[in-house]
Amino acid sequence: MNTAKPDTTTPDIEALPGSRTARWIATLDPGYFAAVMATGIVSLGLRLLGQPILAGILLWVAGGAFVALVSAYSVRAVRYPRRVVADLRAPSSAVAYFTVVAGFDVLAVGLVAVGMWPVALAIGLVAFAVWLMLTYGLFSSIVLAGNHPQLREITGVWLVWVVGTQSIAVLAASLTPRVPWAWAPGVLSATAILFWGVGVVLYFIFVVIIFLRLFLIETTPKEMGPAYWILMGATAISVRAAAGILDAGQSDPTQLLREMRPFVVGLSMTMWSFGSWFIPLLVIFGLWRYFVRGYSWAYEPKLWSVVFPLGMYAVASVTLGRAIGFGFLVDLASVWIWFAVAAWVLVTGLLVVAYVVGLRRPPRAAAEDQ
């Protein structure tokens, strides 16, 4: 028997179903693909730093999460289309769908590392199509349809747009030495440079807006959440994309890549420095949220937005360090990756606890919480 109360807050949206699984699908967080991003990037970091067994295990976990979430998002689009449309119409939730792009690409890069480049290429093409739809659809919705977000809505979540853009650059650079077709190196290198440039400009635009928001608007414990770690994650993935371009310049030294090298090295080190500078602030924000203001430690999907930047910082450091011969970055990454592993274990544990507690709760109580 359906014990759920109908969702009457928005008449145009489908009522919530009664079963737990169906209700989870109906209310699926648009940014849940951050779980794939986080798991995939920790796997990549472990592989780069000489831990292939753990890396392989996490790659399988990332693949399982990928299949589960693709299935859940597909079912939600079919069963609850008005809820999906409502998410896409609201800029602050629509931008979270860029985690789909990044999740696809991070998994694809992991597959490239184990030699499965044809599968990775196919996944990357799907991610590129999603990026096109989201980028131009969201931009048109904001500018042409007048669907303007308020300044308070522009949090670190918006930097997922940058992460999704840079993930395409990272995958393109990773595929450059693997794809055997004669035309591939030139096209993939150009794609990596193009998306890296777009991502860097988007980053500068959004980081200025976000800093203005932090300075000018009072921040609540709920708002000062995991999403702000994406600011560091967006910096790190921009550095990782730059490292990929530098590597491509070594394997296929075209004139463009040779001439861009000094600029790419300088800008990537600048961005790495800024991202590193921001980490202590993020720790302070977290201490204030949980210990000063007493915010709940319960699981929330956005916690994966902390794990991903930690893993990406390690990956960015080791790849840039090797690309420019800066051993300090490699040494730092070999230690930092274990912070990412610890964060992944913690968030996974909180997820398991939340799942077990949810199973023990009566269906009516769980339904009324939605």
N, C-alpha and C positions, 0 to 999 in steps of 0.2 A: 504494500500500500504506500502511496506517495505521501509522506508526512511533511514534505517541505512546504514552507509558506511561499505563495507566489511573490515574485519580485515585482513590486508595484512602484518602485522608485522611478522607473522609466518605462512608460507603457509600450514603447516601440521595441523593447528588448524581450526576448523569450524568457518565460518563467524558469526558475531554477528547477532542475529535476530532483528527485528524492534520493537516488543512490549516490554513494560516495564517489565512485569513479566518474559517473556522468556529471556530477556537480563539479568535480575537479576539472574536467575537460571544459565545462561551460564557463568556468571562471579562471581559466588558465592564464597565467601572467604572460603578457606579450614578450617579456624579456627573459623567459625561462631558458632560452637557448644559451644563456650565460653559463649554465651547468656544463654544456658541451664545450664551450670555450675554455672554461676553467680546467676541466679534466684533460682536454686535449693539449693545452699549453703546458701543464705540469708534466704530462707525458713527454712532450718535445724537449723540455728543459732537462729532464732526467736522461733522455737519450743523448743529448748533446754533451752532457757532463759524465758520461760513462756508466750509466745505470740502465742497461738495455732490458733487463728482466722486469723491473718495476715500470719502466716506460711501456713495455709491451702490454702489461696488465692494464695500465690506465688507458692505453689506446683502445683496448677491447671494451673497457667500461665506457669510454667516450662514444665508441661506435654503438653500444647498446642504448645509451641515452639518446643518441642521434636518431636511431630507429624509433624509439618510444615517443620522442617529441614530434618527429615528422608525422607519425601516425595520429598523435593526439591533436596536433594543429590541423591536420586534414579533416579529422572527424568533427572538430569544432567548427571549421569553415562550412561543413555540410549541414550539421545539426543545428548550429547556433549562428547563422550568418549575420543576424542583426547585431549580435554582440561583437563579432569581428569588425563589422562596419563601424560600430560605435568606437571601438579602439582606434581604428584607422582615421576617423574624423577628428579625434582629439590629439593634437600635436604631441602632447607630453606622453601619451601612451603609444602613439604611432611610431615615434622615434625609437622606442624599445625594440621594435621588430628588426632593427639593424643587427640585433644579436643573432638573428637567423643567418644573415650574411656572414658574420664573423664566425659563428659556430660551424657552418658549412666549410668555410675556408681553413679554419684551424684544424679541423679533422682531415681535410684534404692534404694539408701540409704534412700532417702525421703519416698519412698514407704514402706520400711521396718519399718520406724517409725510409719506408720499408719496401720501396720499389714498386708500389701500386700506382704509378703515375697515370695510367689511363682512367682508373676510377676517380682519382683526384681531379683530373681534367674535367670529367663529366660533372662532378660535384661543383667544381669551380664555375663552370658555365651556368649552372642553375643559380648559384650565389650571385653571379654577375647580373642575371636577369632580375632577381629580386632586388638587388641594389638599384638598378635602373628604375624600377617601378616605385620603390620607396623614395629615392632621392628626388625624382622629378614630380612624383605625386605629392609628397609632403611639402616641397618647396612651392608648388602651384597652389596647394591648399592654403598655405600661410599667406602668400603674396597676392594671388589673384582672387581667391574666395574670401579673403579677409578673415580667415580663421586664425586670428592672432593669439599666441600664447601670452599669458601674463608673465612679468619678469619673475615672479615667485615660482612659476612652473619650470623655469629653465635652470635645472640642477645638473649635476654631473651626468645624469642619464643621457643628456643630449650629446655628450661626447661619444656615445656608442655609434653615432653617425660617422665620426672620425675613425673609430675602431673598425667598423665595417668597410670603410673605404680603404684603409691601410691594409686590411686583411687580403684584399684583392691584389695589392701590390706585393705583399709577402708571398702569396701563392704563385703569382706570375714569375717572380724571381726564383722561387724554388723549382719551378718547372723548367726554367730556361736551360739548364744543362742536362735535363732528363729526356725531354721530348726529342725524338730522333729526326723529325722532319726538317728539311733544309731551311724553310722559312721561319721556323719556330723561334730560334734565339732572338732574331731581330724584333719580331712582333711581341714576344713576351717581355723582352727588356724594355721596349717602348711603353708597354702597358704598365710595367712596374714603375717606371719613371713618372708616367702620367698620373697614376693614382696616388703615388707618393706625394707629388706636388699638390694635387687637389686636397689630399688629406691634411697636409701641413697647413695650407691656407684655412681650411675649415677649422682646424685646431686653434689657430690664432684668433679667429673670429669668435668662436664659442668660449674660449678661455677668458677673453676680455669681458664678455657678457656675464659669465659665471662669477668672475671676481667682483664685478659691479653689484651683482645680486648679493654676494656674501657681505659686501661692505654696506649696502644701502637698505637691506631688508632683514628684519629680525628672523633668525633661524631657530626652528623648533627641533627638539630631539628626533622627532620622526623624520624631518627633512634632512637633518645632518646624519644621513645614513650611509650605507655601503656605496651608494651611487657615486659619492665624491671620490672614491678610489679610482673610478674610471678616468678621472683627470690624469692620474699618474699612469694608468694603463694605456690611455690614448697616446701619451708621450712615449711610453716604452714601445708600443707597436710601431710608432712612426720611426723610432730608432732601429727597430728590427727590419722594417722595410728598407731603410737606408743601407743597413748592412747587407741585405740581399742584393741591392743595386751595386754595391761595391764588389761583392763576390762575382756578380755577373760581369763586371768590368774586368775582372781577372781572367775569367774563362772565355769571354768573348769581347776583347778590348776594341770596341768600335770607337770612332772618333768622339761621338757624343758622350759615351761613358767615360772616356779618358778626360775630356774637358770638364765634365761635371764632378769628377772625383774630389777636388779640393772643396768645392761648395758643399757637397754631400757630407764629407767628413766634418767640416766645421759646423754645419747646422745640426748634424746628428749629435755631436758632442755637446752643443749648446742645449738641445732638447733633453739629452740624458741628464745633464746637470740640473736643469729646471725640475725634471721629474724626481730626481734624487732629493733636491731641496724640499719638495712638497711632502715627502714621506713622513718626516716628523710632525708636520701639521696634521696629517691624516690620523696619526696616532693620537695626537692631542684631541682632535675632534671625537675620536672613538672613546677615549677616556671620559671626556665630558658627557657624551651621550649615555654611556652605560653606568658610570660610577657617580658622576655628579648629579645627573638628572634621572638616574634610575630606570632607564629604558629597558624593556624586556629583552632577555637573552634568547627568546624563543626563535625557532627556525623561521626564516623568510627567504623566498627565492632570490631576493636581491643580495643575499650574502655571497652568492657566487661571484658577484661583482667585486668582492674583495680578493677572492682567490685568483681570479684571472690576472689582475694587475701584478700581484706578487709573482706569479709564474712568468708573466711576460717580461717583467723587469729582469729576471734571471736570464731568460732567453735573449733579450735585447743586449744585455751586458756581455754575455759570452760571445754572441755572434759579432757584435761591433768590436769587441776586444780582439778577436781573431782576425777580423777584416783589416784592422789598422795596426796590428801588432802591439796592442796595449795590454800587457799581461795583467795589470791590476784589475781590469774589468773581468777577466776570466776567473781570477782568484775570488773576486767578490761574488760572482755568479755561482761558483762551486759551493759557497756557504749559503747564499740567499735562497737557492732552490729548495733547501730544507724548510725554510719558513713557509714557502708555498705548499710543500707537501703537508706540513703540520696544519696549515689553514684548510687544505682540502679534506684532511681526516676529520678536523673539527666540524666543518660544515656538513660533511656526510654523516657524522654522528648525530648532529642536531636534526638532520633530515630523518634519520632512522627513528630517533626518539619521538619526533612529531608524528611520524606514521603510526608507530605503536600506540601512542596516546590517542590518536584519531580513531584507531580501530576499537579502542575500549570505550569510546564515547557513544552514547545512544544516538541513533540516526537523527532523531528529532532535534537534539541539542546541536549536532553538527550542522544540520540544515538551517537552524535559526541564526547561526553565526555568519552565514553567507550574506 
